[in-house]
């Protein structure tokens, strides 16, 4: 049976959460050390068995001894140079140690021996995205998602990579697919909110307020503590001349950050357009007090706080 460090690393991150963490970790370490001793004795009896060395490497890895794990994997490859599993696990260790070049070589070696090895595809795709080679990395991660839709880490890494290259729709697609599999995946809800928000900004810049409203409303399903999201919603309503709804959105911003100058300014603009001149004057005066470079109310009125404020 194949055993990959990609899965072990995830298990290690989750180990010992909650009450009794110390006892759990102690028991785990004892068991890991017992496995090391047991497998070392087997390797001593059968020193030319590469599979045993991979199993010993796994035990060392679980015991936190990554250098010794690396040594065992290198020994396994000395015995069997085409051992795909050993190449893949060694690549994971190199990647974790910041040795991207070596990690890439071993992921690629694993895939030369087994072009269907999902762990190697996921590892290489993640590595390539991390070193800013998103186009090539995404090819591997897309294959992983096709072959194994339940592989949540690959989905998340794909979404991050698509966001980096500005394909926000693809980022949304993969994060929604991820949450359908694991509704509590760490960072996915916030990531989805950011992807919808970025899509909203693009639509606002393209003068598409109706589409911008669709995407910002989706963003606010996942994140409601970020004033920029409500500010974007207010801008989208302004673009549709929905002044009463824009007012509600800008007031949400001020509720989160009472001295938010752009929101206060736009509240003044909204009140002015609704004919509530006294309220408008109140907001403009607050802006003037917070912006010494705008010396007069007229200067405040002629200031502009649109989507470019968010993009900058």
QUINOR-V250321 format. One record per backbone hydrogen bond with DSSP energy under -1.0 kcal/mol. CO is the residue of the C=O (numbers start at 1). NH is the residue of the N-H. E is the energy in kcal/mol with one decimal. If there is no record, write none. Layout:
# QUINOR-V250321
((CO:NH:E) (CO:NH:E))
This chain:
# QUINOR-V250321
((4:8:-1.4) (5:9:-3.2) (6:10:-1.0) (7:11:-2.0) (8:12:-2.7) (9:13:-1.9) (10:14:-1.3) (20:24:-2.4) (21:25:-2.6) (22:26:-2.3) (23:27:-2.6) (24:28:-2.6) (25:29:-2.7) (26:30:-2.2) (27:31:-2.3) (28:32:-2.6) (29:33:-2.5) (30:34:-2.2) (31:35:-2.3) (32:36:-2.1) (33:37:-2.5) (34:38:-2.6) (35:39:-2.8) (36:40:-2.6) (37:41:-1.8) (38:42:-1.5) (39:43:-2.6) (40:44:-2.3) (41:45:-1.6) (42:46:-2.0) (46:49:-1.4) (49:53:-1.4) (50:54:-1.8) (51:55:-2.1) (52:56:-2.4) (53:57:-2.3) (54:58:-2.1) (55:59:-1.9) (56:60:-2.6) (57:61:-2.6) (58:62:-2.4) (59:63:-1.4) (60:65:-2.7) (61:64:-1.6) (64:66:-1.2) (65:69:-1.9) (66:70:-2.5) (67:71:-2.1) (68:72:-2.1) (69:73:-2.1) (70:74:-2.3) (71:75:-2.2) (72:76:-2.3) (73:77:-2.0) (74:78:-1.6) (75:79:-1.8) (76:80:-2.4) (80:83:-1.8) (82:84:-1.2) (83:87:-2.1) (84:88:-2.6) (85:89:-2.5) (86:90:-2.4) (87:91:-2.2) (88:92:-1.8) (89:93:-1.8) (90:94:-2.5) (91:95:-2.8) (92:96:-2.3) (93:97:-1.4) (94:99:-2.8) (95:98:-1.7) (98:100:-1.1) (99:103:-2.4) (100:104:-2.7) (101:105:-2.0) (102:106:-2.0) (103:107:-2.5) (104:108:-2.7) (105:109:-2.0) (106:110:-2.3) (107:111:-2.1) (108:112:-1.7) (109:113:-1.4) (110:114:-2.1) (114:117:-1.8) (117:121:-2.0) (118:122:-3.0) (119:123:-2.4) (120:124:-2.8) (121:125:-2.8) (122:126:-2.3) (123:127:-2.3) (124:128:-2.8) (125:129:-2.0) (126:130:-2.0) (127:131:-1.5) (128:133:-3.1) (129:132:-1.4) (133:137:-2.4) (134:138:-3.2) (135:139:-1.1) (136:140:-1.2) (137:141:-2.2) (138:142:-2.7) (139:143:-1.6) (140:144:-2.0) (141:145:-2.4) (142:146:-1.9) (143:147:-2.7) (144:148:-3.0) (148:151:-2.1) (150:152:-1.5) (151:155:-1.5) (152:156:-2.5) (153:157:-2.5) (154:158:-2.3) (155:159:-2.3) (156:160:-2.3) (157:161:-2.3) (158:162:-3.0) (159:163:-2.3) (160:164:-2.1) (161:165:-1.6) (162:167:-2.5) (163:166:-1.3) (166:168:-1.3) (167:171:-1.8) (168:172:-2.5) (169:173:-2.4) (170:174:-2.3) (171:175:-2.2) (172:176:-2.5) (173:177:-1.8) (174:178:-2.2) (175:179:-2.5) (176:180:-1.5) (178:182:-3.0) (182:185:-1.7) (185:188:-1.8) (187:191:-2.3) (188:192:-2.5) (189:193:-2.2) (190:194:-2.4) (191:195:-2.2) (192:196:-2.5) (193:197:-2.3) (194:198:-2.8) (195:199:-2.1) (196:200:-2.0) (197:201:-2.3) (198:202:-1.9) (199:203:-1.9) (200:204:-2.6) (201:205:-2.5) (202:206:-1.5) (203:208:-2.7) (204:207:-1.6) (208:212:-2.4) (209:213:-2.2) (210:214:-1.5) (211:215:-2.0) (212:216:-2.5) (213:217:-2.0) (214:218:-1.3) (215:219:-2.1) (216:220:-2.1) (218:221:-1.0) (219:222:-1.2) (219:223:-1.3) (226:229:-1.1) (227:231:-2.4) (228:232:-2.4) (229:233:-1.9) (230:234:-2.4) (231:235:-2.2) (232:236:-2.2) (233:237:-2.2) (234:238:-2.3) (235:239:-2.4) (237:242:-2.9) (238:241:-1.8) (241:243:-1.2) (242:246:-2.3) (243:247:-2.2) (244:248:-1.5) (245:249:-2.0) (246:250:-2.7) (247:251:-2.2) (248:252:-1.5) (249:253:-1.4) (250:254:-2.0) (251:255:-2.0) (252:256:-1.3) (253:257:-2.3) (257:260:-1.7) (259:261:-1.2) (260:264:-2.4) (261:265:-2.9) (262:266:-2.3) (263:267:-2.0) (264:268:-1.9) (265:269:-2.0) (266:270:-2.5) (267:271:-2.7) (268:272:-2.2) (269:273:-2.2) (270:274:-1.7) (271:276:-2.8) (272:275:-1.3) (275:277:-1.3) (276:280:-2.1) (277:281:-2.5) (278:282:-1.7) (279:283:-2.1) (280:284:-2.6) (281:285:-2.3) (282:286:-1.8) (283:287:-2.1) (284:288:-2.6) (285:289:-2.2) (286:290:-1.3) (287:291:-1.1) (291:294:-2.3) (296:300:-1.8) (297:301:-2.6) (298:302:-1.7) (300:303:-1.3) (306:309:-1.5) (307:311:-2.3) (308:312:-2.4))
